[in-house]
Amino acid sequence: MGLINQTEQAYYDGNAFGGYQFVSLDDIINQFIVAYVGENKIIPKVKRVDVAFHAQRALQELSFDTLKSVKAQEITVPATLQMALPQDYVNYTKVSWVDSAGIKHPLYPTSKTSNPSSNPLQDTDGKFTLQAIGGLLKNYSTVDLDDEYKDILIGMLITGPYVPVGTYVGSTSNSGGITTIGMVDNAGVAVFPVNPVGLAMNNPGTTLTFTNHPDGSLVLPKKSAHIVENLSWTTSGAGSPGGASNTNPAFKITGTASELTNIKVGMLVSHEDFPVGTVVTNVYSTTIVVSNAPSANGSNQDVTFIEEGKDTDTWANYKSGTPSENQDDYQDDTYWPMDGSRYGLDPQHAQVNGSFYIDEISGKIHFSSNISGKTVILDYISDSLGSDTEMQVHKFAEEAMYKNIAHAILSTSSVPMHQQLVPRFKKEKFASTRQAKLRLSNIKLEELTQILRGKSKQIKH
C-alpha cells in the first residue's frame, strides 16, 4: 500500500516525480476487495468486474469537483477564430489568453450569440427551396438555366412541369454566367421533357426545383464554389502520386497552376464523369488528386469544386464585428465617457480581454475577433479515465473512493442486509468526500493570513 519500492537515486534519475502522492485505480480495486469483500465482511461476495465498474464511476464523479483533475491545452488562435475541444474534454474551468510576459488574461463567455447548427438555403419568399428557370426544348436532355447556379450538384432530384418523375442532374456546365444541366434517370439514361400524355414538349420558361437525393435534406449554402475550365483526366490513376492501387486509389485531374489556386483538399467534385461524393485528396502544381476514378476520359472540361460548411450569418457577424466589451457604446471608442452619461454598465462587458462561446454540437470554441493570433490556454476538466496513466487517485481521497464504491455496491444489491447498510454508507460517503475536498483544497495558514493583512489597509484618497 504505497510503499516505496525504489532507491532515492533511481527516483531522481527517472522522470516520474511526485508519484508517491497517488495510488493507482487498480490498487484501489484490489485493496477494496481485500478489506470489504469476504466472509464476515460488509460485502460477502461480489464480482471483481462490478467493483471495477463502480470504482471507475467513483473516480469520474470525484474528478469533477473533488480531485485535482484540471488539465490545460495551449494553442495559437488561427484566423478562423475556432479551437477544437480536447479529446478528453468534459467541461472548462477557465479560458485565458497569454501576453508577452506569460500573464493569463481571462476570457469571459458570452450568452448573447451562438452558432446555429443549420442555415438552409432560402429563396426570396423565405421558402427552403433551390429553384431556377430553365428552357425545356423538345428532344433535348440539356437545359439552359437563367443564371449561374453553383449550388446545383450532380445527383440532385429535378421536379417541375414537363419533367418526368425520377429525373436527376446528370451533368453541369457553366459558360457566360449561365449554368447548363443534363437530365438523366436513375440509370444515367438521358431524359427529355414531355407533357402529361407523354408527348415531347417545348417550354422555354419552366420553374425547376432541385432537392438533395436520396435523403431529401434541405439544401445548405456552400462555403465556396469554384468552376475551373480546361481540365483533363484519364480513367487510370497512372502518374498520380504513389500510383493507383485498390487500397489507396488516386486519380489525377490536370490543368494550369494559376487555375488551381482556390482548390483545397476536401472539396467535392461535381462532374458527370465522377461519382457523387468524389472529393479532392491532394492539390499540387498543375494536378488535382481525387478519391474516385472517372467513368470516361476527359479533355478541356469544366468542373465545379464545392467547399461545404458555410459559416452561419450569426457566427460570421460575431467573428467580424468589434467585440462589445471593446466599446462603451456604438458611437465612439471611449471606454468611459467624461460627461458622466454612462449608466447601467453590464459587468460581463466591463473588460477588454475578449469573449468566447462553446458550440457543443461541433465541438469547437469560438472566439471574438480581438483574440485572433493570440496564445490561448484552455483549462478543462476530464474524468481521469482517458488513459491508464490517468487512472490514479490522490491519497487524500483514497478513503472517499472506498466509501463511494461500497455505497454503490450496497445500494444496487437486492440483499436485505445490504439495504440496511445503505443509509450508513451514504453518510460515510458524503463525509469522506467532504474531508477529501478540504484536504485537497490545500489551504495554508500563512498564505491565508498574508492575504487577510490587506483587509486592514487604509485606502488613500
TORKOL-4160 file (C-alpha; in steps of 0.2 Angstrom, whole numbers, padded with zeros to 4 digits, m for minus):
461
<pt num="1" X="0000" Y="0000" Z="0000"/>
<pt num="2" X="0010" Y="0014" Z="m0007"/>
<pt num="3" X="0027" Y="0008" Z="0000"/>
<pt num="4" X="0042" Y="0015" Z="m0008"/>
<pt num="5" X="0049" Y="0001" Z="m0020"/>
<pt num="6" X="0064" Y="0010" Z="m0027"/>
<pt num="7" X="0080" Y="0019" Z="m0021"/>
<pt num="8" X="0082" Y="0038" Z="m0020"/>
<pt num="9" X="0095" Y="0038" Z="m0034"/>
<pt num="10" X="0083" Y="0028" Z="m0045"/>
<pt num="11" X="0069" Y="0040" Z="m0042"/>
<pt num="12" X="0079" Y="0056" Z="m0046"/>
<pt num="13" X="0087" Y="0048" Z="m0061"/>
<pt num="14" X="0069" Y="0045" Z="m0068"/>
<pt num="15" X="0055" Y="0057" Z="m0073"/>
<pt num="16" X="0040" Y="0051" Z="m0063"/>
<pt num="17" X="0042" Y="0064" Z="m0050"/>
<pt num="18" X="0028" Y="0066" Z="m0036"/>
<pt num="19" X="0020" Y="0049" Z="m0040"/>
<pt num="20" X="0020" Y="0044" Z="m0021"/>
<pt num="21" X="0005" Y="0056" Z="m0018"/>
<pt num="22" X="m0006" Y="0045" Z="m0029"/>
<pt num="23" X="m0012" Y="0027" Z="m0028"/>
<pt num="24" X="m0017" Y="0018" Z="m0044"/>
<pt num="25" X="m0035" Y="0013" Z="m0048"/>
<pt num="26" X="m0030" Y="m0005" Z="m0049"/>
<pt num="27" X="m0023" Y="m0004" Z="m0032"/>
<pt num="28" X="m0039" Y="0004" Z="m0026"/>
<pt num="29" X="m0049" Y="m0011" Z="m0033"/>
<pt num="30" X="m0038" Y="m0024" Z="m0025"/>
<pt num="31" X="m0037" Y="m0016" Z="m0008"/>
<pt num="32" X="m0056" Y="m0014" Z="m0008"/>
<pt num="33" X="m0058" Y="m0032" Z="m0012"/>
<pt num="34" X="m0046" Y="m0037" Z="0002"/>
<pt num="35" X="m0054" Y="m0025" Z="0015"/>
<pt num="36" X="m0073" Y="m0025" Z="0011"/>
<pt num="37" X="m0076" Y="m0042" Z="0002"/>
<pt num="38" X="m0076" Y="m0059" Z="0010"/>
<pt num="39" X="m0084" Y="m0070" Z="0024"/>
<pt num="40" X="m0089" Y="m0060" Z="0039"/>
<pt num="41" X="m0086" Y="m0043" Z="0030"/>
<pt num="42" X="m0098" Y="m0030" Z="0024"/>
<pt num="43" X="m0099" Y="m0037" Z="0007"/>
<pt num="44" X="m0099" Y="m0056" Z="0007"/>
<pt num="45" X="m0097" Y="m0059" Z="m0011"/>
<pt num="46" X="m0095" Y="m0048" Z="m0027"/>
<pt num="47" X="m0088" Y="m0049" Z="m0044"/>
<pt num="48" X="m0072" Y="m0040" Z="m0047"/>
<pt num="49" X="m0079" Y="m0033" Z="m0063"/>
<pt num="50" X="m0093" Y="m0025" Z="m0053"/>
<pt num="51" X="m0080" Y="m0017" Z="m0041"/>
<pt num="52" X="m0070" Y="m0011" Z="m0056"/>
<pt num="53" X="m0086" Y="m0003" Z="m0064"/>
<pt num="54" X="m0091" Y="0006" Z="m0048"/>
<pt num="55" X="m0073" Y="0011" Z="m0045"/>
<pt num="56" X="m0072" Y="0020" Z="m0062"/>
<pt num="57" X="m0089" Y="0028" Z="m0059"/>
<pt num="58" X="m0082" Y="0034" Z="m0042"/>
<pt num="59" X="m0066" Y="0041" Z="m0050"/>
<pt num="60" X="m0077" Y="0050" Z="m0063"/>
<pt num="61" X="m0088" Y="0058" Z="m0050"/>
<pt num="62" X="m0074" Y="0063" Z="m0039"/>
<pt num="63" X="m0064" Y="0070" Z="m0053"/>
<pt num="64" X="m0077" Y="0083" Z="m0057"/>
<pt num="65" X="m0077" Y="0093" Z="m0041"/>
<pt num="66" X="m0065" Y="0085" Z="m0028"/>
<pt num="67" X="m0049" Y="0079" Z="m0036"/>
<pt num="68" X="m0036" Y="0090" Z="m0044"/>
<pt num="69" X="m0041" Y="0084" Z="m0062"/>
<pt num="70" X="m0039" Y="0100" Z="m0071"/>
<pt num="71" X="m0029" Y="0099" Z="m0087"/>
<pt num="72" X="m0023" Y="0113" Z="m0099"/>
<pt num="73" X="m0021" Y="0115" Z="m0118"/>
<pt num="74" X="m0012" Y="0129" Z="m0126"/>
<pt num="75" X="m0015" Y="0134" Z="m0144"/>
<pt num="76" X="m0012" Y="0150" Z="m0155"/>
<pt num="77" X="m0030" Y="0155" Z="m0161"/>
<pt num="78" X="m0030" Y="0154" Z="m0181"/>
<pt num="79" X="m0039" Y="0166" Z="m0192"/>
<pt num="80" X="m0054" Y="0155" Z="m0191"/>
<pt num="81" X="m0056" Y="0160" Z="m0173"/>
<pt num="82" X="m0060" Y="0142" Z="m0168"/>
<pt num="83" X="m0052" Y="0129" Z="m0157"/>
<pt num="84" X="m0057" Y="0111" Z="m0156"/>
<pt num="85" X="m0061" Y="0104" Z="m0139"/>
<pt num="86" X="m0048" Y="0092" Z="m0132"/>
<pt num="87" X="m0051" Y="0073" Z="m0134"/>
<pt num="88" X="m0054" Y="0070" Z="m0116"/>
<pt num="89" X="m0064" Y="0087" Z="m0113"/>
<pt num="90" X="m0079" Y="0086" Z="m0101"/>
<pt num="91" X="m0081" Y="0104" Z="m0096"/>
<pt num="92" X="m0070" Y="0120" Z="m0095"/>
<pt num="93" X="m0064" Y="0129" Z="m0079"/>
<pt num="94" X="m0056" Y="0144" Z="m0087"/>
<pt num="95" X="m0051" Y="0151" Z="m0104"/>
<pt num="96" X="m0037" Y="0164" Z="m0105"/>
<pt num="97" X="m0025" Y="0172" Z="m0117"/>
<pt num="98" X="m0007" Y="0175" Z="m0113"/>
<pt num="99" X="0003" Y="0191" Z="m0115"/>
<pt num="100" X="0021" Y="0193" Z="m0119"/>
<pt num="101" X="0025" Y="0192" Z="m0101"/>
<pt num="102" X="0016" Y="0175" Z="m0099"/>
<pt num="103" X="0002" Y="0183" Z="m0089"/>
<pt num="104" X="m0015" Y="0175" Z="m0091"/>
<pt num="105" X="m0030" Y="0186" Z="m0095"/>
<pt num="106" X="m0046" Y="0178" Z="m0093"/>
<pt num="107" X="m0059" Y="0177" Z="m0107"/>
<pt num="108" X="m0077" Y="0178" Z="m0102"/>
<pt num="109" X="m0091" Y="0168" Z="m0110"/>
<pt num="110" X="m0105" Y="0177" Z="m0120"/>
<pt num="111" X="m0123" Y="0171" Z="m0119"/>
<pt num="112" X="m0129" Y="0183" Z="m0132"/>
<pt num="113" X="m0124" Y="0173" Z="m0148"/>
<pt num="114" X="m0122" Y="0156" Z="m0154"/>
<pt num="115" X="m0118" Y="0146" Z="m0170"/>
<pt num="116" X="m0134" Y="0138" Z="m0177"/>
<pt num="117" X="m0132" Y="0120" Z="m0182"/>
<pt num="118" X="m0140" Y="0123" Z="m0199"/>
<pt num="119" X="m0143" Y="0138" Z="m0211"/>
<pt num="120" X="m0153" Y="0130" Z="m0226"/>
<pt num="121" X="m0154" Y="0139" Z="m0242"/>
<pt num="122" X="m0169" Y="0150" Z="m0244"/>
<pt num="123" X="m0177" Y="0159" Z="m0259"/>
<pt num="124" X="m0184" Y="0177" Z="m0259"/>
<pt num="125" X="m0200" Y="0171" Z="m0251"/>
<pt num="126" X="m0191" Y="0163" Z="m0237"/>
<pt num="127" X="m0195" Y="0145" Z="m0243"/>
<pt num="128" X="m0182" Y="0132" Z="m0241"/>
<pt num="129" X="m0181" Y="0128" Z="m0260"/>
<pt num="130" X="m0167" Y="0129" Z="m0273"/>
<pt num="131" X="m0176" Y="0134" Z="m0289"/>
<pt num="132" X="m0171" Y="0140" Z="m0307"/>
<pt num="133" X="m0179" Y="0145" Z="m0323"/>
<pt num="134" X="m0175" Y="0133" Z="m0337"/>
<pt num="135" X="m0178" Y="0132" Z="m0355"/>
<pt num="136" X="m0185" Y="0115" Z="m0359"/>
<pt num="137" X="m0183" Y="0110" Z="m0378"/>
<pt num="138" X="m0191" Y="0096" Z="m0387"/>
<pt num="139" X="m0180" Y="0081" Z="m0389"/>
<pt num="140" X="m0166" Y="0089" Z="m0379"/>
<pt num="141" X="m0160" Y="0082" Z="m0362"/>
<pt num="142" X="m0149" Y="0098" Z="m0358"/>
<pt num="143" X="m0157" Y="0113" Z="m0351"/>
<pt num="144" X="m0150" Y="0131" Z="m0350"/>
<pt num="145" X="m0154" Y="0140" Z="m0334"/>
<pt num="146" X="m0157" Y="0158" Z="m0332"/>
<pt num="147" X="m0142" Y="0161" Z="m0321"/>
<pt num="148" X="m0126" Y="0153" Z="m0314"/>
<pt num="149" X="m0131" Y="0141" Z="m0300"/>
<pt num="150" X="m0116" Y="0134" Z="m0291"/>
<pt num="151" X="m0127" Y="0126" Z="m0278"/>
<pt num="152" X="m0134" Y="0114" Z="m0291"/>
<pt num="153" X="m0124" Y="0097" Z="m0290"/>
<pt num="154" X="m0124" Y="0081" Z="m0299"/>
<pt num="155" X="m0136" Y="0069" Z="m0292"/>
<pt num="156" X="m0149" Y="0081" Z="m0286"/>
<pt num="157" X="m0168" Y="0077" Z="m0290"/>
<pt num="158" X="m0176" Y="0088" Z="m0303"/>
<pt num="159" X="m0195" Y="0092" Z="m0302"/>
<pt num="160" X="m0206" Y="0103" Z="m0312"/>
<pt num="161" X="m0219" Y="0104" Z="m0326"/>
<pt num="162" X="m0215" Y="0093" Z="m0341"/>
<pt num="163" X="m0201" Y="0084" Z="m0331"/>
<pt num="164" X="m0203" Y="0065" Z="m0329"/>
<pt num="165" X="m0204" Y="0058" Z="m0312"/>
<pt num="166" X="m0187" Y="0052" Z="m0306"/>
<pt num="167" X="m0176" Y="0064" Z="m0316"/>
<pt num="168" X="m0159" Y="0069" Z="m0309"/>
<pt num="169" X="m0145" Y="0081" Z="m0313"/>
<pt num="170" X="m0133" Y="0071" Z="m0323"/>
<pt num="171" X="m0121" Y="0085" Z="m0328"/>
<pt num="172" X="m0117" Y="0103" Z="m0325"/>
<pt num="173" X="m0108" Y="0116" Z="m0335"/>
<pt num="174" X="m0105" Y="0134" Z="m0334"/>
<pt num="175" X="m0102" Y="0147" Z="m0348"/>
<pt num="176" X="m0105" Y="0165" Z="m0349"/>
<pt num="177" X="m0113" Y="0166" Z="m0332"/>
<pt num="178" X="m0126" Y="0153" Z="m0337"/>
<pt num="179" X="m0127" Y="0135" Z="m0330"/>
<pt num="180" X="m0132" Y="0121" Z="m0341"/>
<pt num="181" X="m0138" Y="0104" Z="m0334"/>
<pt num="182" X="m0141" Y="0087" Z="m0341"/>
<pt num="183" X="m0156" Y="0077" Z="m0336"/>
<pt num="184" X="m0155" Y="0059" Z="m0333"/>
<pt num="185" X="m0164" Y="0045" Z="m0325"/>
<pt num="186" X="m0158" Y="0033" Z="m0311"/>
<pt num="187" X="m0149" Y="0023" Z="m0323"/>
<pt num="188" X="m0140" Y="0038" Z="m0331"/>
<pt num="189" X="m0150" Y="0037" Z="m0347"/>
<pt num="190" X="m0155" Y="0054" Z="m0355"/>
<pt num="191" X="m0172" Y="0061" Z="m0350"/>
<pt num="192" X="m0182" Y="0073" Z="m0362"/>
<pt num="193" X="m0196" Y="0084" Z="m0357"/>
<pt num="194" X="m0214" Y="0078" Z="m0360"/>
<pt num="195" X="m0232" Y="0084" Z="m0357"/>
<pt num="196" X="m0244" Y="0074" Z="m0346"/>
<pt num="197" X="m0249" Y="0062" Z="m0360"/>
<pt num="198" X="m0231" Y="0058" Z="m0364"/>
<pt num="199" X="m0228" Y="0069" Z="m0379"/>
<pt num="200" X="m0212" Y="0078" Z="m0382"/>
<pt num="201" X="m0214" Y="0096" Z="m0377"/>
<pt num="202" X="m0206" Y="0113" Z="m0378"/>
<pt num="203" X="m0207" Y="0125" Z="m0363"/>
<pt num="204" X="m0195" Y="0140" Z="m0363"/>
<pt num="205" X="m0198" Y="0147" Z="m0345"/>
<pt num="206" X="m0201" Y="0132" Z="m0334"/>
<pt num="207" X="m0198" Y="0133" Z="m0315"/>
<pt num="208" X="m0187" Y="0119" Z="m0309"/>
<pt num="209" X="m0184" Y="0113" Z="m0291"/>
<pt num="210" X="m0169" Y="0105" Z="m0286"/>
<pt num="211" X="m0168" Y="0094" Z="m0270"/>
<pt num="212" X="m0155" Y="0083" Z="m0262"/>
<pt num="213" X="m0156" Y="0064" Z="m0266"/>
<pt num="214" X="m0160" Y="0052" Z="m0258"/>
<pt num="215" X="m0162" Y="0059" Z="m0241"/>
<pt num="216" X="m0172" Y="0074" Z="m0246"/>
<pt num="217" X="m0162" Y="0085" Z="m0234"/>
<pt num="218" X="m0163" Y="0104" Z="m0236"/>
<pt num="219" X="m0150" Y="0112" Z="m0247"/>
<pt num="220" X="m0137" Y="0121" Z="m0237"/>
<pt num="221" X="m0127" Y="0135" Z="m0245"/>
<pt num="222" X="m0109" Y="0131" Z="m0249"/>
<pt num="223" X="m0094" Y="0140" Z="m0241"/>
<pt num="224" X="m0087" Y="0142" Z="m0259"/>
<pt num="225" X="m0089" Y="0135" Z="m0276"/>
<pt num="226" X="m0076" Y="0137" Z="m0290"/>
<pt num="227" X="m0078" Y="0132" Z="m0308"/>
<pt num="228" X="m0062" Y="0128" Z="m0316"/>
<pt num="229" X="m0061" Y="0126" Z="m0335"/>
<pt num="230" X="m0050" Y="0117" Z="m0347"/>
<pt num="231" X="m0046" Y="0102" Z="m0336"/>
<pt num="232" X="m0041" Y="0084" Z="m0342"/>
<pt num="233" X="m0041" Y="0067" Z="m0335"/>
<pt num="234" X="m0040" Y="0048" Z="m0339"/>
<pt num="235" X="m0048" Y="0033" Z="m0332"/>
<pt num="236" X="m0032" Y="0026" Z="m0325"/>
<pt num="237" X="m0023" Y="0033" Z="m0310"/>
<pt num="238" X="m0006" Y="0032" Z="m0319"/>
<pt num="239" X="0005" Y="0046" Z="m0315"/>
<pt num="240" X="m0003" Y="0051" Z="m0299"/>
<pt num="241" X="0007" Y="0052" Z="m0283"/>
<pt num="242" X="0011" Y="0035" Z="m0277"/>
<pt num="243" X="0002" Y="0027" Z="m0292"/>
<pt num="244" X="m0016" Y="0020" Z="m0290"/>
<pt num="245" X="m0020" Y="0004" Z="m0281"/>
<pt num="246" X="m0035" Y="m0005" Z="m0275"/>
<pt num="247" X="m0032" Y="0000" Z="m0257"/>
<pt num="248" X="m0026" Y="0018" Z="m0260"/>
<pt num="249" X="m0034" Y="0024" Z="m0276"/>
<pt num="250" X="m0028" Y="0041" Z="m0283"/>
<pt num="251" X="m0034" Y="0048" Z="m0299"/>
<pt num="252" X="m0027" Y="0065" Z="m0306"/>
<pt num="253" X="m0035" Y="0080" Z="m0315"/>
<pt num="254" X="m0023" Y="0091" Z="m0324"/>
<pt num="255" X="m0024" Y="0109" Z="m0328"/>
<pt num="256" X="m0014" Y="0125" Z="m0326"/>
<pt num="257" X="m0007" Y="0131" Z="m0309"/>
<pt num="258" X="m0015" Y="0148" Z="m0309"/>
<pt num="259" X="m0032" Y="0140" Z="m0311"/>
<pt num="260" X="m0030" Y="0128" Z="m0296"/>
<pt num="261" X="m0026" Y="0142" Z="m0283"/>
<pt num="262" X="m0043" Y="0141" Z="m0275"/>
<pt num="263" X="m0045" Y="0122" Z="m0274"/>
<pt num="264" X="m0042" Y="0114" Z="m0257"/>
<pt num="265" X="m0041" Y="0096" Z="m0250"/>
<pt num="266" X="m0059" Y="0090" Z="m0245"/>
<pt num="267" X="m0068" Y="0099" Z="m0259"/>
<pt num="268" X="m0082" Y="0090" Z="m0268"/>
<pt num="269" X="m0080" Y="0087" Z="m0286"/>
<pt num="270" X="m0096" Y="0089" Z="m0297"/>
<pt num="271" X="m0095" Y="0082" Z="m0315"/>
<pt num="272" X="m0104" Y="0069" Z="m0324"/>
<pt num="273" X="m0089" Y="0058" Z="m0326"/>
<pt num="274" X="m0085" Y="0057" Z="m0307"/>
<pt num="275" X="m0096" Y="0048" Z="m0295"/>
<pt num="276" X="m0106" Y="0058" Z="m0282"/>
<pt num="277" X="m0096" Y="0060" Z="m0267"/>
<pt num="278" X="m0079" Y="0062" Z="m0275"/>
<pt num="279" X="m0068" Y="0073" Z="m0265"/>
<pt num="280" X="m0051" Y="0081" Z="m0268"/>
<pt num="281" X="m0037" Y="0072" Z="m0259"/>
<pt num="282" X="m0022" Y="0082" Z="m0264"/>
<pt num="283" X="m0018" Y="0098" Z="m0274"/>
<pt num="284" X="0000" Y="0101" Z="m0281"/>
<pt num="285" X="0007" Y="0112" Z="m0295"/>
<pt num="286" X="m0005" Y="0108" Z="m0310"/>
<pt num="287" X="m0013" Y="0092" Z="m0303"/>
<pt num="288" X="m0028" Y="0089" Z="m0293"/>
<pt num="289" X="m0029" Y="0071" Z="m0285"/>
<pt num="290" X="m0047" Y="0065" Z="m0282"/>
<pt num="291" X="m0054" Y="0050" Z="m0272"/>
<pt num="292" X="m0064" Y="0041" Z="m0286"/>
<pt num="293" X="m0060" Y="0036" Z="m0304"/>
<pt num="294" X="m0069" Y="0045" Z="m0318"/>
<pt num="295" X="m0080" Y="0035" Z="m0329"/>
<pt num="296" X="m0073" Y="0041" Z="m0345"/>
<pt num="297" X="m0058" Y="0051" Z="m0352"/>
<pt num="298" X="m0060" Y="0070" Z="m0351"/>
<pt num="299" X="m0052" Y="0084" Z="m0361"/>
<pt num="300" X="m0054" Y="0103" Z="m0359"/>
<pt num="301" X="m0069" Y="0100" Z="m0347"/>
<pt num="302" X="m0077" Y="0112" Z="m0334"/>
<pt num="303" X="m0078" Y="0105" Z="m0316"/>
<pt num="304" X="m0086" Y="0113" Z="m0301"/>
<pt num="305" X="m0077" Y="0111" Z="m0285"/>
<pt num="306" X="m0088" Y="0114" Z="m0269"/>
<pt num="307" X="m0082" Y="0118" Z="m0251"/>
<pt num="308" X="m0096" Y="0114" Z="m0239"/>
<pt num="309" X="m0099" Y="0121" Z="m0222"/>
<pt num="310" X="m0103" Y="0139" Z="m0225"/>
<pt num="311" X="m0102" Y="0149" Z="m0209"/>
<pt num="312" X="m0119" Y="0154" Z="m0202"/>
<pt num="313" X="m0123" Y="0173" Z="m0203"/>
<pt num="314" X="m0124" Y="0173" Z="m0184"/>
<pt num="315" X="m0106" Y="0167" Z="m0182"/>
<pt num="316" X="m0099" Y="0177" Z="m0197"/>
<pt num="317" X="m0106" Y="0193" Z="m0190"/>
<pt num="318" X="m0099" Y="0189" Z="m0172"/>
<pt num="319" X="m0082" Y="0185" Z="m0178"/>
<pt num="320" X="m0081" Y="0200" Z="m0189"/>
<pt num="321" X="m0088" Y="0213" Z="m0178"/>
<pt num="322" X="m0080" Y="0223" Z="m0164"/>
<pt num="323" X="m0082" Y="0214" Z="m0148"/>
<pt num="324" X="m0095" Y="0223" Z="m0137"/>
<pt num="325" X="m0083" Y="0223" Z="m0122"/>
<pt num="326" X="m0071" Y="0234" Z="m0133"/>
<pt num="327" X="m0083" Y="0248" Z="m0135"/>
<pt num="328" X="m0093" Y="0258" Z="m0122"/>
<pt num="329" X="m0107" Y="0262" Z="m0135"/>
<pt num="330" X="m0109" Y="0261" Z="m0154"/>
<pt num="331" X="m0104" Y="0279" Z="m0157"/>
<pt num="332" X="m0086" Y="0281" Z="m0151"/>
<pt num="333" X="m0071" Y="0271" Z="m0144"/>
<pt num="334" X="m0070" Y="0280" Z="m0127"/>
<pt num="335" X="m0071" Y="0267" Z="m0113"/>
<pt num="336" X="m0078" Y="0279" Z="m0101"/>
<pt num="337" X="m0086" Y="0295" Z="m0107"/>
<pt num="338" X="m0081" Y="0310" Z="m0097"/>
<pt num="339" X="m0098" Y="0318" Z="m0097"/>
<pt num="340" X="m0104" Y="0305" Z="m0084"/>
<pt num="341" X="m0119" Y="0299" Z="m0095"/>
<pt num="342" X="m0114" Y="0281" Z="m0094"/>
<pt num="343" X="m0126" Y="0271" Z="m0083"/>
<pt num="344" X="m0131" Y="0253" Z="m0081"/>
<pt num="345" X="m0114" Y="0245" Z="m0085"/>
<pt num="346" X="m0115" Y="0227" Z="m0088"/>
<pt num="347" X="m0101" Y="0219" Z="m0078"/>
<pt num="348" X="m0099" Y="0205" Z="m0090"/>
<pt num="349" X="m0094" Y="0218" Z="m0103"/>
<pt num="350" X="m0083" Y="0228" Z="m0091"/>
<pt num="351" X="m0067" Y="0221" Z="m0098"/>
<pt num="352" X="m0056" Y="0221" Z="m0114"/>
<pt num="353" X="m0049" Y="0204" Z="m0114"/>
<pt num="354" X="m0061" Y="0196" Z="m0126"/>
<pt num="355" X="m0075" Y="0183" Z="m0126"/>
<pt num="356" X="m0080" Y="0166" Z="m0132"/>
<pt num="357" X="m0093" Y="0153" Z="m0133"/>
<pt num="358" X="m0093" Y="0134" Z="m0135"/>
<pt num="359" X="m0103" Y="0126" Z="m0149"/>
<pt num="360" X="m0106" Y="0109" Z="m0141"/>
<pt num="361" X="m0113" Y="0101" Z="m0157"/>
<pt num="362" X="m0097" Y="0105" Z="m0167"/>
<pt num="363" X="m0086" Y="0103" Z="m0153"/>
<pt num="364" X="m0077" Y="0119" Z="m0155"/>
<pt num="365" X="m0074" Y="0135" Z="m0145"/>
<pt num="366" X="m0077" Y="0151" Z="m0155"/>
<pt num="367" X="m0068" Y="0167" Z="m0150"/>
<pt num="368" X="m0071" Y="0186" Z="m0153"/>
<pt num="369" X="m0061" Y="0194" Z="m0167"/>
<pt num="370" X="m0049" Y="0203" Z="m0155"/>
<pt num="371" X="m0042" Y="0185" Z="m0150"/>
<pt num="372" X="m0035" Y="0181" Z="m0167"/>
<pt num="373" X="m0017" Y="0176" Z="m0167"/>
<pt num="374" X="m0016" Y="0176" Z="m0148"/>
<pt num="375" X="m0010" Y="0162" Z="m0137"/>
<pt num="376" X="m0025" Y="0154" Z="m0128"/>
<pt num="377" X="m0025" Y="0142" Z="m0114"/>
<pt num="378" X="m0040" Y="0131" Z="m0110"/>
<pt num="379" X="m0041" Y="0124" Z="m0093"/>
<pt num="380" X="m0053" Y="0110" Z="m0093"/>
<pt num="381" X="m0059" Y="0095" Z="m0083"/>
<pt num="382" X="m0058" Y="0077" Z="m0088"/>
<pt num="383" X="m0064" Y="0062" Z="m0079"/>
<pt num="384" X="m0047" Y="0054" Z="m0076"/>
<pt num="385" X="m0051" Y="0039" Z="m0087"/>
<pt num="386" X="m0044" Y="0045" Z="m0103"/>
<pt num="387" X="m0028" Y="0033" Z="m0102"/>
<pt num="388" X="m0020" Y="0021" Z="m0090"/>
<pt num="389" X="m0008" Y="0034" Z="m0083"/>
<pt num="390" X="m0023" Y="0045" Z="m0078"/>
<pt num="391" X="m0032" Y="0031" Z="m0068"/>
<pt num="392" X="m0025" Y="0036" Z="m0051"/>
<pt num="393" X="m0031" Y="0044" Z="m0035"/>
<pt num="394" X="m0023" Y="0056" Z="m0023"/>
<pt num="395" X="m0020" Y="0048" Z="m0006"/>
<pt num="396" X="m0031" Y="0062" Z="0002"/>
<pt num="397" X="m0046" Y="0055" Z="m0007"/>
<pt num="398" X="m0042" Y="0036" Z="m0006"/>
<pt num="399" X="m0054" Y="0034" Z="0009"/>
<pt num="400" X="m0068" Y="0043" Z="m0001"/>
<pt num="401" X="m0065" Y="0030" Z="m0015"/>
<pt num="402" X="m0068" Y="0016" Z="m0004"/>
<pt num="403" X="m0084" Y="0023" Z="0003"/>
<pt num="404" X="m0091" Y="0028" Z="m0014"/>
<pt num="405" X="m0088" Y="0010" Z="m0020"/>
<pt num="406" X="m0095" Y="0002" Z="m0005"/>
<pt num="407" X="m0111" Y="0013" Z="m0006"/>
<pt num="408" X="m0113" Y="0010" Z="m0024"/>
<pt num="409" X="m0112" Y="m0009" Z="m0022"/>
<pt num="410" X="m0123" Y="m0010" Z="m0007"/>
<pt num="411" X="m0137" Y="0002" Z="m0015"/>
<pt num="412" X="m0138" Y="m0009" Z="m0031"/>
<pt num="413" X="m0139" Y="m0025" Z="m0021"/>
<pt num="414" X="m0156" Y="m0034" Z="m0018"/>
<pt num="415" X="m0150" Y="m0042" Z="m0002"/>
<pt num="416" X="m0160" Y="m0036" Z="0013"/>
<pt num="417" X="m0145" Y="m0035" Z="0024"/>
<pt num="418" X="m0136" Y="m0024" Z="0012"/>
<pt num="419" X="m0151" Y="m0012" Z="0010"/>
<pt num="420" X="m0150" Y="m0009" Z="0029"/>
<pt num="421" X="m0132" Y="m0003" Z="0027"/>
<pt num="422" X="m0135" Y="0009" Z="0013"/>
<pt num="423" X="m0140" Y="0024" Z="0024"/>
<pt num="424" X="m0124" Y="0022" Z="0035"/>
<pt num="425" X="m0113" Y="0021" Z="0020"/>
<pt num="426" X="m0122" Y="0035" Z="0011"/>
<pt num="427" X="m0117" Y="0046" Z="0026"/>
<pt num="428" X="m0099" Y="0040" Z="0026"/>
<pt num="429" X="m0098" Y="0043" Z="0008"/>
<pt num="430" X="m0103" Y="0061" Z="0009"/>
<pt num="431" X="m0092" Y="0063" Z="0025"/>
<pt num="432" X="m0076" Y="0056" Z="0017"/>
<pt num="433" X="m0079" Y="0066" Z="0001"/>
<pt num="434" X="m0081" Y="0082" Z="0011"/>
<pt num="435" X="m0065" Y="0078" Z="0020"/>
<pt num="436" X="m0055" Y="0074" Z="0004"/>
<pt num="437" X="m0061" Y="0091" Z="m0004"/>
<pt num="438" X="m0055" Y="0100" Z="0012"/>
<pt num="439" X="m0038" Y="0091" Z="0011"/>
<pt num="440" X="m0036" Y="0094" Z="m0007"/>
<pt num="441" X="m0040" Y="0112" Z="m0006"/>
<pt num="442" X="m0023" Y="0115" Z="0000"/>
<pt num="443" X="m0026" Y="0130" Z="0011"/>
<pt num="444" X="m0011" Y="0136" Z="0020"/>
<pt num="445" X="m0012" Y="0147" Z="0036"/>
<pt num="446" X="0002" Y="0158" Z="0032"/>
<pt num="447" X="m0004" Y="0161" Z="0014"/>
<pt num="448" X="m0021" Y="0165" Z="0021"/>
<pt num="449" X="m0015" Y="0177" Z="0034"/>
<pt num="450" X="m0004" Y="0186" Z="0021"/>
<pt num="451" X="m0019" Y="0189" Z="0010"/>
<pt num="452" X="m0030" Y="0195" Z="0025"/>
<pt num="453" X="m0017" Y="0208" Z="0030"/>
<pt num="454" X="m0023" Y="0218" Z="0016"/>
<pt num="455" X="m0041" Y="0220" Z="0024"/>
<pt num="456" X="m0034" Y="0232" Z="0037"/>
<pt num="457" X="m0025" Y="0243" Z="0024"/>
<pt num="458" X="m0032" Y="0260" Z="0023"/>
<pt num="459" X="m0037" Y="0267" Z="0006"/>
<pt num="460" X="m0029" Y="0283" Z="0002"/>
<pt num="461" X="m0038" Y="0297" Z="m0006"/>
